Amino acid sequence: MLSSKKVPLTTLQLGYNKPTSKGLVAFLKALHSDDTLQHLHLNNINFNDEALVALNKMLVKNKSLEQINLSNCGITDESIPKLKEGLMYNNSLKVNDFFINIIKLKTK
């Protein structure tokens, strides 16, 4: 849990930091059961495959997060399948910011 009962943590801005992959994965695992964080800003943090898988698992389990900022995180078309389950099954998310990533919209 990232907050105390007296002071709940509802917004966390980690953007522009340079956590190691191991540190980022550990942080995302800690968010699995957090029930107070609503706004998470991870913009400008480079996500490798391991971190993307951890992010997906966190999104599946976390039920309080309403907004996530993943702008400029190096997310590509190949990354999206690693996030698919989390984005599909997280019912609390209302805002997903993927601005400045290398994602192409494919139309038929």
C-alpha positions in Angstrom: 0.0 0.0 0.0 1.3 3.4 -1.0 -0.6 5.5 1.5 -1.4 5.7 5.2 -5.0 5.6 6.5 -4.6 9.3 7.6 -3.3 10.6 4.2 -4.4 8.6 1.2 -2.2 9.0 -1.9 -4.5 9.7 -4.8 -2.1 11.2 -7.4 1.5 10.1 -8.1 3.7 11.9 -10.6 6.7 9.8 -11.6 7.1 11.1 -15.1 10.6 12.1 -16.3 12.3 9.8 -13.8 14.6 7.0 -14.9 13.8 3.9 -12.8 15.5 0.7 -13.6 13.4 -2.0 -15.1 13.6 -4.0 -11.9 12.5 -0.9 -9.9 9.6 -0.2 -12.2 8.4 -3.8 -12.1 8.6 -3.8 -8.3 6.6 -0.5 -8.1 3.9 -1.8 -10.5 3.6 -5.0 -8.4 3.0 -2.8 -5.3 0.1 -1.2 -7.1 -1.8 -4.5 -7.5 -3.7 -4.1 -4.3 -3.5 -0.3 -3.8 -7.0 1.1 -3.3 -6.4 4.8 -3.1 -4.3 5.8 -6.1 -6.5 7.3 -8.8 -4.0 9.3 -11.0 -0.7 7.8 -12.1 1.7 9.7 -14.4 4.5 7.5 -15.9 5.1 9.8 -18.9 8.6 9.8 -20.4 9.7 6.5 -18.7 10.9 3.9 -21.2 9.0 0.7 -20.8 10.7 -2.5 -21.8 8.8 -5.8 -22.3 9.2 -6.9 -18.6 7.8 -3.5 -17.4 4.9 -3.7 -20.0 3.9 -7.1 -18.7 4.0 -5.8 -15.1 1.9 -2.8 -16.1 -0.6 -5.1 -17.8 -0.9 -7.3 -14.6 -1.3 -4.2 -12.4 -4.1 -2.9 -14.6 -5.9 -6.2 -14.4 -5.7 -6.2 -10.6 -5.9 -2.5 -9.6 -9.5 -1.3 -9.1 -8.9 2.4 -8.0 -6.8 3.8 -10.9 -8.9 6.2 -13.0 -6.2 7.9 -15.0 -2.8 6.8 -16.4 -0.4 8.9 -18.4 1.9 6.8 -20.6 2.8 9.5 -23.0 6.2 9.2 -24.6 7.0 5.8 -23.0 8.2 4.1 -26.2 5.0 2.1 -26.6 4.7 0.7 -30.1 2.2 -1.5 -32.1 4.1 -4.5 -30.8 3.7 -3.4 -27.2 -0.1 -3.1 -27.4 -0.8 -6.9 -27.1 1.2 -6.8 -23.8 -1.3 -4.3 -22.4 -4.5 -5.6 -24.0 -5.8 -7.6 -21.1 -5.2 -4.8 -18.6 -6.9 -2.2 -20.8 -9.8 -4.4 -21.5 -10.6 -5.6 -18.0 -9.8 -2.6 -15.9 -13.2 -1.0 -15.3 -12.0 2.0 -13.2 -9.8 3.6 -15.9 -11.4 6.6 -17.5 -8.4 8.3 -19.1 -5.5 6.7 -20.9 -2.9 9.0 -22.3 -0.7 7.4 -25.0 0.4 10.7 -26.6 3.8 10.7 -28.4 4.2 6.9 -28.7 4.8 5.0 -31.9 1.4 3.5 -32.4 -0.2 3.4 -35.8 -3.9 3.2 -36.2 -4.8 0.5 -38.6 -8.1 0.7 -40.5 -9.6 -1.9 -42.7 
